[in-house]
Amino acid sequence: MSPLTPPPPPPDGRTVPPGRAGDERRWHYRRSLASRVTLLTTMAVGLAVAFVAMGAYVTVRMQLQSSLDQSLLDRAHQAASSNALAELLNTNTTLPSAALGAADVRIALVTPGQQPRSNDRVGPTLVLGQPELKVAERRSSYSLRTISADGQDYRVVAVPVENGQALVLAQSLAPQQDVLDRLGAVMLLFGLAGVIAAGMAGWGVARNGLRPVRRLTSSVEHIARTEDLTPLPVEGDDEIARLATAFNQMLTALSASRDRQRQLVADAGHELRTPLTSLRTNLDLLAQADGPGGAHGLPPQARAELLEDVRAQIEELTTLIGDLVELARDDPMTHVVEAVDLAEVVDRAVIRVRRRAPGLTFDVEGRPWWVVGEPAALERAITNLLDNAAKWSPPEGTVTVRLADGVLTVDDQGTGIAPADLPHVFDRFYRSQESRSMPGSGLGLSIVRQVAGRHSGTVVASSSPGGGARLTLWLPGSDQPLGPKVPTGGRALGTA
């Protein structure tokens, strides 16, 4: 059968929907957990009771059989050596059961060379065989076996006597079988009672033991309906308590994620409102000046300034939207990754930032460092670090950049970072009191932290020895080229 050939229909001609075959094999998974616990408990106790009853029955049966055999042997030896047997042998060969005072046994004599047969007139005739004949011929010290006559079992023992014959004693097994039957009936009744009691106990244990699970399930369903992320109460320290604790941790993480999402939307709306308002105002001014009511229009210089403001605001909106899209990428790296020389990335970023800050001096030194990652994301993160340093550096200031062993350090000559702002410099939309009058959305350093995390690196903020701020980015890599597509040599960074 090829992989594309559909499976044959069931023998009864019914059509099985897709996926139902596996479901039919897993019917027990459709049962409730309490019913499964009850069923398994009942089965376990039932098997235990069955094994115990069987063991007890076999032990009692073997013990009764052993006691009966030992009793028959003792009585046969005593009868074979008694004077009453000798007197009876001298008078006749017919031995009724009461001849030796043994009313509960059958008695016979076996003579060598003759067909062995019980000659007791009481009860059915017992057909003896070779085991008893061997005893009479002195080829065996005794024989002990079970025979049947007229549908009744007898335990037969044969021992030798002095005149060359064998004395045979046979006792019915009916009394013993009656005892075993009664014992089996009693064990069956007690076993059934035990299984029923086990089922009830299992149901009670399952119902009471799974009560915390039902409460937890109800709470989870309530959270799913209402989206109320209030933590669940935790009682005890068992597995259910651990499950509730883990679920509370998940609720806490979910609540924090939802709060971050709401904060992101609120901050993004706030940041977008300002440039949109300014853009709309400038466009309204342009429309009024060029409309029917604006007969004289705007002076060329004012019109140029308005258009420049519009272009700047559009660029600011574009940058802000790009930053938001970059921050929304919380998943692992999905872009094409390759081996990148971090020194070259730093060099390209310095060239870009120098165009935007022509009055600053960039003191750059570093050695090649190869990392595996997204070239565009790495360049954007390093550009954000340099833009931040350029924004805070005074006119004609110097931005110091150092790259060594995967550690990129960017120092500026600004006022530094206040201790109260230091823990929040990488938060989304966070802007210190001094930076609120400056351009920017407060997303640049957040992008740096996110890119560093995606590349298994870190970024920290601290104070520079020169008095400004120091931002340090570390990325794991190697000082040797990685991969066949990577250039064999990296160019050192110099002073720009």
Secondary structure, DSSP 8 states (H G I E B T S, - for coil): --TTS-----TT-----TTHHHHHHTGGGGS-HHHHHHHHHHHHHHHHHHHHHHHHHHHHHHHHHHHHHHHHHHHHHHHHT-HHHHHHHHH-S---GGGGT-TTEEEEEE-TTS--B---SSSS--B--HHHHHHHTTSSS-EEEEEEETTEEEEEEEEE-TTS-EEEEEEESHHHHHHHHHHHHHHHHHHHHHHHHHHHHHHHHHHHHTHHHHHHHHHHHHHHHH---------SSSHHHHHHHHHHHHHHHHHHHHHHHHHHHHHHHHHHHHHHHHHHHHHHHHHHHHSTT-SS---HHHHHHHHHHHHHHHHHHHHHHHHHHHHT--SS--S--EEEEHHHHHHHHHHHHHHH-TT-EEEEEE---EEEE-HHHHHHHHHHHHHHHHHHS-TT-EEEEEEETTEEEEE--S----TTTGGGTTSTT---TTTTTSS--S-HHHHHHHHHHHTT-EEEEEE-TTSSEEEEEE---BSS--STTS-S----EEE-
